[in-house]
Amino acid sequence: MSNSRNILASGRLNLSLSVRLALWALSSVILSVIFFREFWLGLPAMLSPARVLGENQASPWGVLTLCFIFLWLKRKQVREGMQTGTGLIFIPIGLAITAAALIMPVSPDYLAFQALLATLGVFTVFFGRGIKIPFILMAIYGFTISFPLLVQRFTEDAYAQTVIIPLNGFLTILGYPFSTDGQWLRLTNIKGEVITVLVSVACAGPSTMGVFLAIFALMTLDMPLPSKKAAWLFLLGVAGTWLQNLVRVAILMVVAYYLGEKTMWTVHSWTIYLLFPLWYLFFIYIYFRQFGAPKYAATPQVMQAKELESDE
């Protein structure tokens, strides 16, 4: 009874870090076996190149990889939060997060998110304030997989038109025999064959836009810029990502005109993995240049000095 009273009086779960780590690992394994066994057994197939590249599933896995890299780079800060012990207030918060993961509707798009969210809930129970960075990263990952689904559900045609309308004008100016009917594109190629393709919302690039937003969020979290500079960079990134989607569809149409529909679908399967990584790397380079030397940590002192420099 005296131990219980001491715990209640202190407002925290006074267990050593190693004991809490062991309890977290054990609890996570039990949850996985009971509720997420099929997901973990099917994970190798989900990560196979044929599934990731063939079904355009690289975006969520790529962002998740970036989040794990970021978590590893911030491991000292996470550990400092973990070592403070768990305030009792974090126990119901962690249980609520775990319950939310377990009662989410089963969806192939959210299987990894559900399993990780449940693990994060258990982490919250045992490590309290150590949740800060993992929770932010989970939110970024959740947004990345949710953004394309929300666009497809609520603004499918409007989002697709952001590529179709300028593409129509661009190809018409260049003299290609090209017409549109809603989301359908019709092109008469050099052999006189009529090629008809559907530009779905996925072709307009909500997934690649989600990846950019995740990259921008991670960089802002690690190396925050003054608000005006961050706003201009954000707009540049959004415009650049949109332009990459427009350029990609334009390339496909030009390929279809000269080389035929079969070649177009071959090019369709790999252009996304060529154009967008180069664009993301270029944007990251621009961000580093705007921030200054990448070696600087994003501390309040550094940011205060940068604010003074920008005011001058």
C-alpha positions in Angstrom: 0.0 0.0 0.0 2.8 2.4 0.8 4.3 1.9 -2.7 0.9 2.7 -4.2 0.6 5.8 -2.1 4.0 7.0 -3.1 3.2 6.5 -6.8 0.0 8.5 -6.4 1.7 11.2 -4.4 4.5 11.6 -6.9 2.1 11.5 -9.9 4.4 9.2 -11.9 5.2 5.6 -12.5 8.6 5.2 -10.8 10.1 2.2 -12.7 13.5 2.1 -14.1 14.0 2.7 -17.8 15.1 -0.9 -18.5 12.0 -2.3 -16.8 9.7 0.1 -18.8 11.4 -0.8 -22.0 10.9 -4.5 -21.3 7.2 -4.0 -20.4 6.7 -1.9 -23.5 8.3 -4.5 -25.8 6.3 -7.3 -24.2 3.0 -5.4 -24.4 3.6 -4.4 -28.0 4.4 -8.0 -28.9 1.2 -9.3 -27.2 -0.9 -6.6 -29.0 0.7 -7.5 -32.4 0.1 -11.2 -31.9 -3.6 -10.7 -30.9 -4.7 -7.9 -33.2 -2.1 -7.4 -36.0 -0.7 -10.8 -36.7 -1.9 -10.9 -40.3 -0.2 -7.5 -40.9 3.2 -8.6 -39.6 3.0 -11.9 -41.5 2.1 -10.1 -44.7 4.7 -7.4 -44.3 7.4 -9.1 -46.5 4.9 -9.2 -49.4 3.9 -5.6 -48.8 7.6 -4.5 -49.0 8.3 -6.6 -52.1 9.6 -4.5 -55.1 6.7 -5.8 -57.2 4.1 -4.5 -54.7 5.9 -1.2 -53.8 7.0 -0.2 -57.3 4.3 -2.0 -59.4 1.4 -0.6 -57.4 2.9 2.8 -56.6 3.1 2.2 -52.9 6.5 3.8 -52.6 5.2 7.1 -51.2 3.9 6.0 -47.8 6.8 3.6 -47.2 9.3 6.3 -48.2 7.8 8.8 -45.8 7.8 6.2 -43.0 11.5 5.5 -43.7 12.2 9.2 -43.4 10.3 9.3 -40.1 12.4 6.5 -38.7 15.6 8.2 -39.9 14.5 11.4 -38.2 13.6 9.4 -35.0 17.1 7.9 -35.0 18.7 11.3 -35.4 16.7 12.6 -32.5 17.1 9.6 -30.3 18.9 11.5 -27.6 16.0 13.9 -27.2 13.6 11.0 -27.2 15.6 9.2 -24.6 15.7 12.3 -22.3 11.9 12.4 -22.4 11.7 8.7 -21.7 14.1 8.9 -18.7 11.9 11.4 -16.8 9.4 8.7 -15.9 5.7 8.5 -16.7 3.2 10.9 -15.2 0.0 9.1 -14.3 -1.8 11.4 -16.7 -0.1 9.8 -19.6 -1.6 6.3 -18.8 -5.2 7.2 -19.9 -3.8 9.1 -22.9 -1.8 6.1 -24.0 -4.7 3.7 -23.4 -6.9 6.0 -25.5 -4.4 6.1 -28.4 -4.1 2.3 -28.3 -7.9 1.9 -28.2 -8.2 4.3 -31.2 -5.8 2.1 -33.1 -7.7 -1.1 -32.3 -11.2 0.3 -33.2 -10.2 1.9 -36.5 -12.0 0.4 -39.5 -9.8 -2.2 -41.2 -8.3 -0.7 -44.4 -5.3 -1.8 -46.5 -4.1 1.8 -46.6 -3.9 2.1 -42.8 -2.7 -1.3 -41.7 0.9 -0.1 -41.0 -0.5 3.0 -39.4 -2.8 1.1 -37.1 0.0 -1.3 -35.9 2.4 1.6 -35.2 -0.3 3.7 -33.5 -1.1 0.9 -31.1 2.6 0.5 -30.3 2.8 4.3 -29.8 -0.1 4.2 -27.4 1.7 1.6 -25.3 4.9 3.7 -25.5 2.9 6.6 -24.1 1.8 4.6 -21.1 5.4 3.7 -20.1 7.4 6.7 -21.3 5.1 9.7 -21.0 6.9 12.8 -22.2 9.1 10.7 -24.5 6.1 10.6 -26.9 6.5 14.1 -28.2 8.7 13.4 -31.2 7.3 10.0 -32.0 3.7 11.4 -31.9 4.6 14.3 -34.3 6.2 11.8 -36.7 3.2 9.5 -36.5 1.0 12.5 -37.3 3.2 13.3 -40.4 3.0 9.7 -41.6 -0.8 9.6 -41.0 -1.3 12.8 -43.0 0.8 11.4 -45.9 -1.4 8.3 -46.3 -4.6 10.3 -45.6 -4.1 13.2 -47.9 -4.5 11.3 -51.3 -7.5 9.4 -49.9 -9.2 12.7 -48.8 -8.5 14.3 -52.2 -9.9 11.3 -54.0 -13.0 11.3 -51.9 -13.9 15.0 -51.9 -12.1 16.8 -54.8 -11.4 14.0 -57.3 -12.4 15.8 -60.5 -11.3 19.3 -59.4 -7.8 18.0 -58.4 -7.4 16.1 -61.7 -8.4 19.3 -63.7 -5.4 21.1 -62.2 -3.3 19.0 -64.5 -5.7 18.4 -67.4 -6.5 22.1 -68.1 -2.9 23.3 -68.4 -1.9 20.1 -70.2 -4.5 20.7 -72.8 -3.3 24.3 -73.4 0.3 23.3 -73.5 -0.1 20.4 -76.0 -2.5 22.4 -78.1 0.0 25.3 -78.4 2.7 22.8 -79.5 0.4 21.6 -82.2 -0.4 18.0 -81.0 -3.8 16.6 -82.1 -5.1 16.5 -78.5 -8.5 16.9 -77.0 -10.2 16.4 -73.6 -13.6 15.3 -72.3 -13.7 15.7 -68.6 -10.9 13.4 -67.2 -10.5 11.6 -70.6 -7.7 12.6 -72.9 -7.7 11.7 -76.6 -4.6 11.9 -78.8 -4.1 10.8 -82.4 -0.6 9.6 -82.7 1.9 9.8 -85.5 0.5 6.5 -87.0 -3.1 7.8 -87.0 -4.1 5.7 -84.1 -6.5 7.2 -81.5 -5.3 6.8 -78.0 -7.7 7.4 -75.1 -6.5 7.6 -71.5 -8.1 8.5 -68.2 -6.3 11.0 -66.1 -7.5 10.0 -62.6 -6.9 12.0 -59.5 -3.8 9.7 -58.8 -2.2 11.0 -62.0 -2.6 14.6 -60.7 -0.3 13.6 -57.9 -1.9 13.9 -54.4 0.5 11.1 -53.2 3.6 13.0 -54.4 2.2 16.2 -52.9 1.7 14.4 -49.7 5.4 13.3 -49.8 6.5 16.9 -50.3 4.3 18.1 -47.4 5.9 15.4 -45.2 9.4 16.4 -46.2 8.7 20.1 -45.6 7.2 19.3 -42.2 10.2 17.2 -41.2 12.7 19.9 -42.3 10.7 22.6 -40.5 10.6 20.5 -37.4 14.4 20.1 -37.5 15.5 23.4 -39.0 12.8 26.0 -38.7 13.1 29.1 -40.9 11.7 32.6 -40.3 8.0 32.6 -41.1 8.2 34.7 -44.3 11.1 32.6 -45.8 9.3 29.4 -44.8 6.1 30.6 -46.5 7.9 31.3 -49.8 9.7 28.0 -49.7 6.4 26.2 -49.0 4.7 27.8 -52.0 7.8 27.1 -54.1 7.6 23.4 -53.1 3.9 23.1 -53.8 4.2 24.7 -57.2 7.3 22.6 -58.0 5.6 19.4 -57.1 2.5 20.3 -59.1 4.8 21.2 -62.1 6.5 17.8 -61.8 3.1 16.1 -62.1 2.2 18.2 -65.2 5.6 17.5 -66.8 5.2 13.8 -66.2 1.7 13.6 -67.8 3.0 15.7 -70.7 5.9 13.4 -71.3 3.6 10.4 -71.3 1.4 12.1 -74.0 4.4 13.0 -76.2 5.7 9.4 -75.8 2.2 8.1 -76.8 2.2 10.4 -79.9 5.6 9.2 -81.2 6.0 5.7 -79.8 2.5 4.4 -79.2 0.4 3.5 -76.3 2.3 0.4 -75.2 5.5 2.4 -74.8 3.6 5.1 -72.9 2.5 2.6 -70.2 6.1 1.4 -69.9 7.3 4.9 -69.4 4.3 5.5 -67.0 5.7 2.9 -64.6 9.1 4.5 -64.0 8.9 8.3 -64.7 7.5 8.9 -61.2 10.6 7.3 -59.7 12.9 9.4 -61.8 11.3 12.9 -61.7 10.2 13.2 -58.1 13.3 12.0 -56.2 15.3 14.5 -58.2 12.9 17.2 -57.4 12.7 16.4 -53.7 16.5 16.4 -53.5 16.6 19.7 -55.3 14.1 21.2 -52.9 16.0 19.9 -49.9 19.2 21.5 -51.3 17.3 24.9 -51.6 16.0 24.5 -48.1 19.5 23.9 -46.7 20.8 26.9 -48.7 18.1 29.1 -47.2 18.7 27.8 -43.7 22.4 28.3 -43.9 25.0 25.6 -43.1 23.2 22.3 -42.5 25.4 21.5 -39.6 23.7 24.2 -37.4 21.2 22.8 -35.0 17.8 24.5 -35.0 18.2 25.9 -31.5 16.4 29.0 -30.2 19.8 30.8 -30.1 20.4 30.0 -33.8 16.9 31.1 -34.8 17.2 34.3 -32.8 20.5 35.1 -34.6 18.9 34.4 -38.0 15.9 36.6 -37.2 18.3 39.4 -36.4 20.1 38.9 -39.6 16.9 38.9 -41.6 15.8 42.1 -39.9 19.0 43.8 -40.9 
